[in-house]
Amino acid sequence: MKTKLSAFVLALLVPTTTTLAEGFGNIFFVTMEASADGTSHIEWVGSSMIWLLILLSVINVSLITTLWTRNKRNKILPMEFANEIDKLLEEGRNEEVIDLVAAEASDYSAILSAAFKQAPAGHASMLRATEQTGEEVTVKRFRKLEPLNVLGQVSPMIGLLGTVYGVIMAFQAIARTGGNADPVTLAAGIGTALVATFWGLLIAIPALGAYATMRNTVDSATLESMRRVEKSISRFAPEYTRSNSTTSRSKAGAEVTV
């Protein structure tokens, strides 16, 4: 079954007869060149560029789908989990919080865990660990998004190469016929130029759009994670501790007075 399906797909992508060459698949998937005797055959160089772009488009769709899933906002900052952590910290259950963030896989947990590891060194060290870890997880995610940016930048260049090649083919056809080229003879070169441009843009537009969208999501979610962590560890600042101690003594004094 798989063999028959592969043969069917290959037949669509690589037509070898004049009848198939007249179909939709020939327009976007292969370039046909007319011979002097009126027959048509595959123009391999231009077609190879188109097939390369089609392969890149499949890779592009796969990358966008995978990276979109992995870089959702709740993968970076799970709000329910963060709210639960804040509640536990308010209750003073710090050991339980440390165990939970160590077992959770989000960037928020990685930042908070790094901050807690610096707790013995004081609040200032916890803040530095928060900023450093936040930058590290952001850069790590940006690097994984970079292939989309590369595809978005390179695919139009490959399309442009196909465009230039197609124009060269058209001018060569004109030169061979002494300036009286048949439009059918010119069609192969012009078709290669246009189709290569089409596939290059079809890859670049969604790739760059998805790259920019996901990069902004990563940036904003990581920044919010860092702010939440800073707010959480502010409970360990000397000023916060002294304020709580003063409040407790004031309440105790009031009770004694009463």
Backbone hydrogen bonds in HBPLUS format (Angstrom, degrees):
<---DONOR---> <-ACCEPTOR-->    atom                        ^
c    i                          cat <-CA-CA->   ^        H-A-AA   ^      H-
h    n   atom  resd res      DA  || num        DHA   H-A  angle D-A-AA Bond
n    s   type  num  typ     dist DA aas  dist angle  dist       angle   num
A0005-LEU N   A0001-MET O   3.02 MM   4  6.29 157.2  2.07 147.9 154.4     1
A0006-SER N   A0002-LYS O   2.93 MM   4  6.13 157.8  1.98 147.8 153.6     2
A0007-ALA N   A0003-THR O   2.98 MM   4  6.19 156.8  2.03 146.7 153.1     3
A0008-PHE N   A0004-LYS O   2.94 MM   4  6.16 149.3  2.04 144.1 152.5     4
A0009-VAL N   A0005-LEU O   2.98 MM   4  6.27 161.1  2.02 151.4 155.7     5
A0010-LEU N   A0006-SER O   2.92 MM   4  6.10 161.9  1.96 149.2 154.6     6
A0011-ALA N   A0007-ALA O   2.93 MM   4  6.07 147.2  2.04 139.4 148.3     7
A0012-LEU N   A0008-PHE O   3.10 MM   4  6.43 142.7  2.25 141.4 150.9     8
A0012-LEU N   A0009-VAL O   3.12 MM   3  5.15 123.6  2.46  94.2 108.4     9
A0013-LEU N   A0009-VAL O   3.00 MM   4  6.30 154.1  2.07 149.1 156.3    10
A0014-VAL N   A0010-LEU O   2.83 MM   4  5.81 152.5  1.90 150.3 156.9    11
A0021-ALA N   A0017-THR O   3.04 MM   4  6.20 148.0  2.15 143.4 153.3    12
A0022-GLU N   A0019-THR O   3.22 MM   3  5.54 150.2  2.32 103.7 111.9    13
A0023-GLY N   A0020-LEU O   3.03 MM   3  5.40 165.4  2.05 114.7 119.3    14
A0027-ILE N   A0024-PHE O   3.00 MM   3  5.32 129.6  2.27 104.2 117.5    15
A0029-PHE N   A0025-GLY O   2.81 MM   4  5.40 144.7  1.93 150.7 159.4    16
A0043-GLU N   A0031-THR O   2.83 MM  12  5.53 176.2  1.83 154.1 153.4    17
A0033-GLU N   A0041-HIS O   2.71 MM   8  5.43 170.2  1.72 165.4 167.3    18
A0041-HIS N   A0033-GLU O   3.00 MM   8  5.43 153.1  2.07 143.0 150.9    19
A0035-SER N   A0039-THR O   2.73 MM   4  5.41 172.9  1.74 169.8 171.6    20
A0038-GLY N   A0035-SER O   3.12 MM   3  5.39 162.1  2.16 110.4 114.1    21
A0047-SER N   A0043-GLU O   3.04 MM   4  6.06 158.7  2.09 152.7 159.3    22
A0048-SER N   A0044-TRP O   2.83 MM   4  5.82 149.4  1.92 141.6 149.4    23
A0049-MET N   A0045-VAL O   3.19 MM   4  6.54 151.6  2.27 146.6 153.2    24
A0050-ILE N   A0046-GLY O   3.13 MM   4  6.46 155.4  2.19 145.8 152.5    25
A0051-TRP N   A0047-SER O   2.84 MM   4  6.13 158.5  1.88 152.7 158.6    26
A0052-LEU N   A0048-SER O   2.90 MM   4  6.10 152.7  1.97 144.7 152.2    27
A0053-LEU N   A0049-MET O   3.02 MM   4  6.29 155.9  2.08 145.3 151.4    28
A0054-ILE N   A0050-ILE O   2.88 MM   4  6.17 149.1  1.97 146.9 156.2    29
A0055-LEU N   A0051-TRP O   2.91 MM   4  6.16 157.6  1.96 148.1 153.6    30
A0056-LEU N   A0052-LEU O   2.95 MM   4  6.24 156.6  2.01 146.4 153.1    31
A0057-SER N   A0053-LEU O   2.87 MM   4  6.10 141.6  2.02 140.5 151.3    32
A0058-VAL N   A0054-ILE O   3.08 MM   4  6.44 148.0  2.19 147.0 154.4    33
A0059-ILE N   A0055-LEU O   3.05 MM   4  6.39 162.2  2.08 151.4 156.1    34
A0060-ASN N   A0056-LEU O   2.79 MM   4  5.93 148.6  1.89 141.3 151.0    35
A0061-VAL N   A0057-SER O   3.02 MM   4  6.28 158.7  2.07 146.2 149.7    36
A0062-SER N   A0058-VAL O   3.07 MM   4  6.31 162.6  2.10 149.7 154.6    37
A0063-LEU N   A0059-ILE O   2.86 MM   4  6.06 158.0  1.90 151.1 157.1    38
A0064-ILE N   A0060-ASN O   2.93 MM   4  6.13 167.7  1.94 154.6 157.8    39
A0065-THR N   A0061-VAL O   3.02 MM   4  6.16 166.6  2.04 149.8 153.5    40
A0066-THR N   A0062-SER O   2.99 MM   4  6.13 167.6  2.01 149.9 153.5    41
A0067-LEU N   A0063-LEU O   2.83 MM   4  5.87 172.4  1.84 158.3 160.7    42
A0068-TRP N   A0064-ILE O   2.89 MM   4  5.75 151.1  1.97 141.6 150.2    43
A0069-THR N   A0065-THR O   3.18 MM   4  6.31 153.2  2.25 140.7 147.0    44
A0070-ARG N   A0066-THR O   3.07 MM   4  6.33 155.3  2.13 147.3 154.3    45
A0071-ASN N   A0067-LEU O   2.92 MM   4  5.88 133.8  2.14 143.9 153.9    46
A0075-LYS N   A0072-LYS O   3.01 MM   3  5.33 148.5  2.11 107.4 117.3    47
A0076-ILE N   A0073-ARG O   3.06 MM   3  5.32 138.9  2.24 102.7 114.0    48
A0077-LEU N   A0073-ARG O   2.78 MM   4  5.97 178.1  1.78 165.9 166.6    49
A0108-TYR N   A0076-ILE O   3.02 MM  32  6.11 148.0  2.12 164.9 169.1    50
A0082-ALA N   A0078-PRO O   2.94 MM   4  6.19 159.7  1.98 155.2 161.9    51
A0083-ASN N   A0079-MET O   2.87 MM   4  6.08 157.1  1.92 153.1 158.7    52
A0084-GLU N   A0080-GLU O   3.02 MM   4  6.23 151.6  2.10 142.7 150.6    53
A0085-ILE N   A0081-PHE O   2.93 MM   4  6.23 152.5  2.01 148.3 155.8    54
A0086-ASP N   A0082-ALA O   3.02 MM   4  6.31 158.7  2.07 147.7 152.8    55
A0087-LYS N   A0083-ASN O   3.04 MM   4  6.27 154.1  2.11 144.1 151.0    56
A0088-LEU N   A0084-GLU O   3.01 MM   4  6.30 156.9  2.07 148.7 154.5    57
A0089-LEU N   A0085-ILE O   2.94 MM   4  6.18 156.2  2.00 152.5 159.1    58
A0090-GLU N   A0086-ASP O   2.97 MM   4  6.18 151.8  2.05 144.6 152.2    59
A0091-GLU N   A0087-LYS O   3.17 MM   4  6.45 139.4  2.34 138.3 148.7    60
A0091-GLU N   A0088-LEU O   3.13 MM   3  5.06 124.9  2.45  91.1 105.2    61
A0093-ARG N   A0088-LEU O   2.98 MM   5  5.37 163.0  2.01 156.6 151.7    62
A0092-GLY N   A0089-LEU O   2.99 MM   3  4.90 155.2  2.05  99.8 107.5    63
A0097-VAL N   A0093-ARG O   3.20 MM   4  6.50 149.4  2.30 143.9 152.7    64
A0098-ILE N   A0094-ASN O   2.96 MM   4  6.28 157.1  2.01 153.9 159.5    65
A0099-ASP N   A0095-GLU O   3.14 MM   4  6.44 157.9  2.20 146.6 151.6    66
A0100-LEU N   A0096-GLU O   3.02 MM   4  6.24 154.2  2.08 145.2 152.4    67
A0101-VAL N   A0097-VAL O   2.99 MM   4  6.20 172.0  2.00 161.6 162.0    68
A0102-ALA N   A0098-ILE O   3.16 MM   4  6.17 144.7  2.29 139.3 148.6    69
A0103-ALA N   A0099-ASP O   3.29 MM   4  6.43 137.3  2.48 136.8 146.2    70
A0103-ALA N   A0100-LEU O   3.17 MM   3  5.31 132.2  2.41  98.0 110.3    71
A0104-GLU N   A0100-LEU O   3.11 MM   4  6.27 125.3  2.42 142.1 156.6    72
A0110-ALA N   A0106-SER O   3.15 MM   4  6.50 152.6  2.23 142.2 149.9    73
A0111-ILE N   A0107-ASP O   2.92 MM   4  6.18 158.2  1.97 155.7 160.3    74
A0112-LEU N   A0108-TYR O   2.99 MM   4  6.22 168.1  2.01 152.3 155.6    75
A0113-SER N   A0109-SER O   2.82 MM   4  5.84 157.9  1.87 147.6 154.3    76
A0114-ALA N   A0110-ALA O   3.05 MM   4  6.16 156.8  2.10 140.1 146.2    77
A0115-ALA N   A0111-ILE O   3.05 MM   4  6.32 150.6  2.14 144.6 152.8    78
A0116-PHE N   A0112-LEU O   2.98 MM   4  6.27 157.2  2.04 150.5 155.9    79
A0117-LYS N   A0113-SER O   3.07 MM   4  6.34 145.9  2.19 146.0 154.9    80
A0118-GLN N   A0115-ALA O   3.09 MM   3  5.42 143.9  2.23 104.4 114.6    81
A0119-ALA N   A0116-PHE O   3.03 MM   3  5.02 163.9  2.05 107.5 110.8    82
A0121-ALA N   A0118-GLN O   3.02 MM   3  5.49 139.8  2.18 111.5 122.7    83
A0122-GLY N   A0119-ALA O   3.06 MM   3  5.30 161.7  2.10 111.4 117.2    84
A0126-MET N   A0122-GLY O   3.20 MM   4  6.53 148.1  2.31 143.7 153.0    85
A0127-LEU N   A0123-HIS O   2.99 MM   4  6.33 151.6  2.08 150.5 157.6    86
A0128-ARG N   A0124-ALA O   3.07 MM   4  6.38 158.0  2.12 146.3 151.9    87
A0129-ALA N   A0125-SER O   2.96 MM   4  6.16 157.6  2.01 146.4 152.4    88
A0130-THR N   A0126-MET O   2.96 MM   4  6.18 148.1  2.07 142.1 151.0    89
A0131-GLU N   A0127-LEU O   3.05 MM   4  6.38 162.5  2.08 153.8 156.7    90
A0132-GLN N   A0128-ARG O   2.94 MM   4  6.10 167.8  1.95 153.5 157.3    91
A0133-THR N   A0129-ALA O   2.92 MM   4  5.88 167.2  1.94 146.1 150.4    92
A0134-GLY N   A0130-THR O   2.94 MM   4  5.95 154.2  2.01 142.8 150.8    93
A0135-GLU N   A0131-GLU O   3.04 MM   4  6.24 156.6  2.09 146.3 151.7    94
A0136-GLU N   A0132-GLN O   2.99 MM   4  6.24 154.3  2.05 146.1 153.8    95
A0137-VAL N   A0133-THR O   2.94 MM   4  6.18 167.7  1.96 157.6 158.9    96
A0138-THR N   A0134-GLY O   3.14 MM   4  6.19 150.7  2.23 139.9 148.2    97
A0139-VAL N   A0135-GLU O   2.96 MM   4  6.14 166.3  1.98 151.4 154.6    98
A0140-LYS N   A0136-GLU O   2.97 MM   4  6.12 156.1  2.02 146.8 153.9    99
A0141-ARG N   A0137-VAL O   3.10 MM   4  6.27 155.9  2.16 140.6 145.9   100
A0142-PHE N   A0138-THR O   2.91 MM   4  6.16 157.7  1.96 150.8 157.8   101
A0143-ARG N   A0139-VAL O   2.95 MM   4  6.15 152.6  2.03 148.6 154.8   102
A0144-LYS N   A0140-LYS O   3.32 MM   4  6.60 148.6  2.43 139.0 146.4   103
A0145-LEU N   A0141-ARG O   3.11 MM   4  6.42 132.8  2.34 141.3 154.1   104
A0145-LEU N   A0142-PHE O   3.11 MM   3  5.06 131.9  2.36  93.4 106.7   105
A0146-GLU N   A0142-PHE O   3.13 MM   4  6.29 122.2  2.48 138.7 153.1   106
A0146-GLU N   A0143-ARG O   3.22 MM   3  5.12 143.8  2.36  94.4 104.7   107
A0148-LEU N   A0145-LEU O   3.07 MM   3  5.85 140.8  2.23 123.2 131.6   108
A0149-ASN N   A0146-GLU O   2.91 MM   3  5.05 115.5  2.33 102.8 119.0   109
A0150-VAL N   A0146-GLU O   2.92 MM   4  6.28 156.8  1.98 158.2 165.7   110
A0151-LEU N   A0147-PRO O   2.91 MM   4  6.13 162.0  1.94 148.3 152.6   111
A0152-GLY N   A0148-LEU O   2.91 MM   4  6.11 158.5  1.95 147.1 153.4   112
A0153-GLN N   A0149-ASN O   2.97 MM   4  6.19 137.0  2.16 141.5 152.6   113
A0153-GLN N   A0150-VAL O   3.16 MM   3  5.14 127.6  2.45  93.5 107.1   114
A0154-VAL N   A0150-VAL O   2.80 MM   4  5.91 160.6  1.84 156.7 162.1   115
A0155-SER N   A0151-LEU O   3.01 MM   4  5.67 164.9  2.03 143.5 148.4   116
A0157-MET N   A0154-VAL O   2.89 MM   3  5.18 122.5  2.22 105.2 121.1   117
A0158-ILE N   A0154-VAL O   2.99 MM   4  6.41 150.1  2.08 154.0 163.5   118
A0159-GLY N   A0155-SER O   2.89 MM   4  6.15 159.5  1.93 150.3 156.5   119
A0160-LEU N   A0156-PRO O   2.74 MM   4  5.95 145.2  1.86 138.7 148.7   120
A0161-LEU N   A0157-MET O   2.87 MM   4  6.14 148.0  1.97 140.9 149.6   121
A0162-GLY N   A0158-ILE O   2.97 MM   4  6.34 155.5  2.03 148.0 154.1   122
A0163-THR N   A0159-GLY O   2.87 MM   4  6.16 145.3  1.99 140.5 151.2   123
A0164-VAL N   A0160-LEU O   2.85 MM   4  6.14 162.3  1.89 154.6 157.5   124
A0165-TYR N   A0161-LEU O   2.94 MM   4  6.15 161.5  1.97 148.8 154.4   125
A0166-GLY N   A0162-GLY O   2.90 MM   4  6.05 157.4  1.95 145.3 151.4   126
A0167-VAL N   A0163-THR O   3.00 MM   4  6.27 156.1  2.05 150.1 156.2   127
A0168-ILE N   A0164-VAL O   2.95 MM   4  6.21 157.4  2.00 149.6 156.0   128
A0169-MET N   A0165-TYR O   2.94 MM   4  6.25 157.2  2.00 150.0 156.0   129
A0170-ALA N   A0166-GLY O   3.01 MM   4  6.31 153.8  2.08 144.6 151.4   130
A0171-PHE N   A0167-VAL O   2.98 MM   4  6.30 161.1  2.02 153.8 158.0   131
A0172-GLN N   A0168-ILE O   2.89 MM   4  6.11 152.2  1.97 150.1 158.4   132
A0173-ALA N   A0169-MET O   2.97 MM   4  6.24 150.0  2.07 145.4 153.3   133
A0174-ILE N   A0170-ALA O   3.06 MM   4  6.42 150.4  2.15 143.8 151.8   134
A0175-ALA N   A0171-PHE O   2.89 MM   4  6.15 156.2  1.95 146.1 152.7   135
A0176-ARG N   A0172-GLN O   2.90 MM   4  6.11 155.3  1.96 148.6 154.8   136
A0177-THR N   A0173-ALA O   3.29 MM   4  6.44 143.9  2.42 139.6 147.5   137
A0179-GLY N   A0174-ILE O   2.84 MM   5  4.90 164.1  1.87 157.1 152.6   138
A0178-GLY N   A0175-ALA O   3.25 MM   3  5.15 164.0  2.27 103.0 106.7   139
A0180-ASN N   A0177-THR O   3.33 MM   3  5.36 157.0  2.38 101.3 108.0   140
A0185-THR N   A0182-ASP O   2.83 MM   3  5.21 127.3  2.11 110.3 124.4   141
A0186-LEU N   A0182-ASP O   3.17 MM   4  6.61 147.7  2.28 149.4 159.1   142
A0187-ALA N   A0183-PRO O   2.97 MM   4  6.06 128.5  2.24 140.2 153.6   143
A0190-ILE N   A0186-LEU O   3.13 MM   4  6.34 177.3  2.13 165.2 166.1   144
A0191-GLY N   A0187-ALA O   2.74 MM   4  5.64 155.3  1.80 144.7 152.9   145
A0192-THR N   A0188-ALA O   2.94 MM   4  6.11 158.1  1.99 146.4 152.0   146
A0193-ALA N   A0189-GLY O   3.05 MM   4  6.28 160.4  2.09 148.0 153.2   147
A0194-LEU N   A0190-ILE O   3.02 MM   4  6.28 165.8  2.04 154.6 157.1   148
A0195-VAL N   A0191-GLY O   2.90 MM   4  5.95 170.2  1.91 156.0 159.4   149
A0196-ALA N   A0192-THR O   2.99 MM   4  5.90 160.8  2.03 145.6 151.2   150
A0197-THR N   A0193-ALA O   3.22 MM   4  6.34 155.8  2.28 139.1 145.7   151
A0198-PHE N   A0194-LEU O   2.89 MM   4  6.12 155.8  1.95 146.8 154.2   152
A0199-TRP N   A0195-VAL O   2.96 MM   4  6.25 165.3  1.99 156.1 157.1   153
A0200-GLY N   A0196-ALA O   2.99 MM   4  6.12 159.0  2.04 146.3 152.7   154
A0201-LEU N   A0197-THR O   3.01 MM   4  6.20 164.1  2.04 154.3 157.4   155
A0202-LEU N   A0198-PHE O   2.89 MM   4  6.05 150.1  1.98 145.0 154.7   156
A0203-ILE N   A0199-TRP O   3.07 MM   4  6.26 139.0  2.24 143.4 151.7   157
A0204-ALA N   A0200-GLY O   3.01 MM   4  6.20 167.9  2.03 147.1 151.0   158
A0205-ILE N   A0201-LEU O   3.01 MM   4  5.86 175.7  2.01 151.0 152.3   159
A0207-ALA N   A0203-ILE O   3.19 MM   4  6.14 155.1  2.26 149.5 156.9   160
A0208-LEU N   A0204-ALA O   2.91 MM   4  5.92 174.9  1.91 156.8 158.2   161
A0209-GLY N   A0205-ILE O   3.04 MM   4  6.05 156.3  2.10 145.5 153.0   162
A0210-ALA N   A0206-PRO O   2.83 MM   4  5.84 164.9  1.85 146.9 151.1   163
A0211-TYR N   A0207-ALA O   2.90 MM   4  6.01 154.7  1.97 143.8 151.8   164
A0212-ALA N   A0208-LEU O   2.99 MM   4  6.10 166.3  2.01 147.4 150.2   165
A0213-THR N   A0209-GLY O   3.04 MM   4  6.19 162.6  2.08 147.1 152.3   166
A0214-MET N   A0210-ALA O   2.90 MM   4  6.00 171.9  1.91 153.6 156.1   167
A0215-ARG N   A0211-TYR O   2.92 MM   4  5.95 154.4  1.99 145.8 153.6   168
A0216-ASN N   A0212-ALA O   3.04 MM   4  6.18 158.5  2.09 145.4 150.5   169
A0217-THR N   A0213-THR O   3.02 MM   4  6.29 153.0  2.10 144.9 152.9   170
A0218-VAL N   A0214-MET O   2.91 MM   4  6.11 164.0  1.93 151.5 155.0   171
A0219-ASP N   A0215-ARG O   2.93 MM   4  6.09 163.3  1.96 148.5 153.5   172
A0220-SER N   A0216-ASN O   2.93 MM   4  6.06 172.7  1.94 152.3 154.3   173
A0221-ALA N   A0217-THR O   2.93 MM   4  5.92 164.7  1.96 150.1 155.2   174
A0222-THR N   A0218-VAL O   2.95 MM   4  5.90 159.3  2.00 145.8 151.8   175
A0223-LEU N   A0219-ASP O   3.03 MM   4  6.13 158.0  2.08 144.1 150.6   176
A0224-GLU N   A0220-SER O   2.98 MM   4  6.17 157.8  2.03 146.0 151.9   177
A0225-SER N   A0221-ALA O   2.92 MM   4  6.11 148.2  2.02 140.2 149.4   178
A0226-MET N   A0222-THR O   2.94 MM   4  6.22 157.7  1.99 151.1 156.1   179
A0227-ARG N   A0223-LEU O   3.04 MM   4  6.33 154.5  2.11 145.8 152.7   180
A0228-ARG N   A0224-GLU O   2.96 MM   4  6.20 157.0  2.01 148.2 154.1   181
A0229-VAL N   A0225-SER O   2.93 MM   4  6.17 156.9  1.99 150.1 156.7   182
A0230-GLU N   A0226-MET O   2.89 MM   4  6.10 161.2  1.93 148.8 154.1   183
A0231-LYS N   A0227-ARG O   2.95 MM   4  6.16 152.8  2.02 143.8 151.4   184
A0232-SER N   A0228-ARG O   2.88 MM   4  6.11 150.7  1.97 143.0 151.5   185
A0233-ILE N   A0229-VAL O   2.87 MM   4  6.14 163.7  1.89 159.7 162.5   186
A0234-SER N   A0230-GLU O   3.07 MM   4  6.05 117.5  2.47 132.4 146.4   187
A0234-SER N   A0231-LYS O   3.34 MM   3  5.16 144.9  2.47  91.6 101.5   188
A0235-ARG N   A0232-SER O   3.48 MM   3  6.27 170.2  2.49 113.9 116.6   189
A0236-PHE N   A0233-ILE O   2.94 MM   3  5.51 161.7  1.97 115.8 121.7   190
A0237-ALA N   A0234-SER O   3.14 MM   3  5.19 165.5  2.16 105.8 109.6   191
A0241-THR N   A0237-ALA O   3.07 MM   4  6.39 157.6  2.12 154.6 161.1   192
A0242-ARG N   A0238-PRO O   2.90 MM   4  6.10 164.6  1.92 154.5 158.2   193
A0243-SER N   A0239-GLU O   2.95 MM   4  6.06 155.4  2.01 143.8 151.0   194
A0244-ASN N   A0240-TYR O   3.00 MM   4  6.23 156.2  2.06 145.1 150.9   195
A0245-SER N   A0241-THR O   2.95 MM   4  6.19 154.2  2.01 146.1 153.7   196
A0246-THR N   A0242-ARG O   2.89 MM   4  6.11 158.4  1.94 150.8 156.2   197
A0247-THR N   A0243-SER O   2.98 MM   4  6.17 158.0  2.03 145.1 151.4   198
A0248-SER N   A0244-ASN O   2.93 MM   4  6.13 155.9  1.99 145.7 152.2   199
A0249-ARG N   A0245-SER O   2.96 MM   4  6.21 158.9  2.01 148.5 153.9   200
A0250-SER N   A0246-THR O   2.91 MM   4  6.12 154.8  1.97 147.3 154.6   201
A0251-LYS N   A0247-THR O   2.98 MM   4  6.22 158.3  2.03 148.5 153.8   202
A0252-ALA N   A0248-SER O   2.93 MM   4  6.17 156.0  1.99 146.1 153.2   203
A0253-GLY N   A0249-ARG O   2.85 MM   4  6.05 157.3  1.90 149.4 155.2   204
A0254-ALA N   A0250-SER O   2.99 MM   4  6.17 155.3  2.05 145.9 152.4   205
A0255-GLU N   A0251-LYS O   3.04 MM   4  6.29 152.2  2.12 144.6 151.8   206
A0256-VAL N   A0252-ALA O   3.03 MM   4  6.31 153.8  2.10 146.6 153.5   207
A0257-THR N   A0253-GLY O   2.94 MM   4  6.16 160.4  1.98 150.0 155.3   208
A0258-VAL N   A0254-ALA O   3.05 MM   4  6.24 158.2  2.10 145.9 151.3   209
